Amino acid sequence: MECKGSKQGAFFVLEVSGRMDALTSQGFETECMNCLEAGDTRVVADLGGLEYISSAGLRSILSAAKKLKAGGGDLAFCGLSGIVAEVFTVSGFAKLLPVYATREEALARS
């Protein structure tokens, strides 16, 4: 898994690609915590490049979302497709966390 980050207005966007599994999922949580420590509390995770996500990846996402919320921020998602979108739907994460079809929609929220 690879995470590339960039500041876009009031948001910090993490472009996530590859596979988020037991070996790599901690990296996502670490990136989110780095954002929080840097004062970037509004994070958008663009999962358009993510090919696979395991239950370990879901746990990492949930943990990061809780920590960002506790720090006064939030975590939203965009670009889900294929198996990643299916896993988000089946697991209930698509109802639990804010999910947008496009990055533009995620960045346009207030």
JOTAVEN-V596936 format. One line per field, one symbol per residue. psi: psi as a letter, one per 40 degrees, with the letter a starting at -180 (. if undefined). A space follows every 10 residues. Layout:
psi=???
//
This chain:
psi=ihhhiihgbe ihhhhhibhh addedddddd dddddddeeg ehhhhhedeh dihidddddd dddddddddd eeaihiiieh ibdddddddd eeddddihhi didddddei.
//
